[in-house]
Amino acid sequence: MNKKHVSFLLKIFAAILVFILAACSDQSAGKDSGQNKSDNENGGSTSEYPIVIKHAFGETVIEKKPERVATIAWSNHDVALALGVVPVGFSAANYGVQDDSGMLPWTKEKLKELGVENTNIFHDTDGLDFEAIADSQPDVILAAYSGITKEEYDLLSQIAPVVAYPEKPWVISWRDQILYNAKGMGMEKEGKRLIQDTENLIKEKVSQYPELKGKKAAFASIDATDLSKFYIYTTQDPRGEFLEELGMEYSYSLKKHIGDQDSFYIEVSAENADVLNDLDIIVTYGTEETLKALQKDPILGKVPAIQKGAVAVIGDNTPLAAAGNPNPLSIAYTIDEYLSLLAEAAKK
């Protein structure tokens, strides 16, 4: 066990007293302290307690409505924000951020809308900062979209009940992200309403791009500096799943190659590049040089979609690239840009 874990465990005993004192002072805390804010004041939630949430590590029991919500890993905080709840602490975004804020633009936009100026951000790219999470004094920790291990889950559970992923790390749809996290906040009804609103938005936007319907597409990760292999995100991953939601589909040959794989991606050797031959559109992260490099490659350059330039290249480490793992806030913020890029590739 490393020093950070030891220090964390020592703090658990002191934290118990802190939690008791915090309960007495929560109502006097203002927005600058990072206290949860909710737009549920008009009606509120109708959840009944205790709430039991089954996940990969067993069951989490929520005894009463959490007042202080913390989130870790990717996009869980955006679900809370979309439901009008400001987390008392959340993980910094480590991809697609264009400044040193640790927040993607849709997160900033929603916080501004909710009138929040100061935030408590966990800097955990080198591992979870258990001390910072404990210091935020949460009543629940949302981690529905994450890759936490059993050891990390057990340590977090000493701080507060944890909502983990359903079965596999990093494998969860945007709908289940909402459902699991909303249920953990005692807001299942509101979560279902958010799903419906997001579905309606997607349908409205997709209707403006009929050329995408039925196109065979796949979301890939191709490194132009090493074309000996590439990666395809499966439909178990939110990126692949979202393409299908936009009216496209993975080809039969590609699905056959993926097989029963329940991981969120597969690695494909360049010699098997023919699995891409049936695709109308290939989506990948990259730069302005990516398509040129692919077309010049003696193997990948023979793939029909690559030959004709039907490749939607999403700028690496940009907000749009980060939105490839969709959540309700990122979908609303980037769907116009994404659909336009896909439609441009579809016309090639």
Beta strands, then each sheet from edge to edge (+ up, - down):
strand 1: 51-55
strand 2: 58-62
strand 3: 69-71
strand 4: 90-91
strand 5: 121-122
strand 6: 140-142
strand 7: 162-163
strand 8: 217-221
strand 9: 229-233
strand 10: 265-269
strand 11: 281-286
strand 12: 311-315
sheet 1: 1+ 2-
sheet 2: 3+ 6+ 7+
sheet 3: 4+ 5+
sheet 4: 10+ 9- 8+ 11+ 12+
end
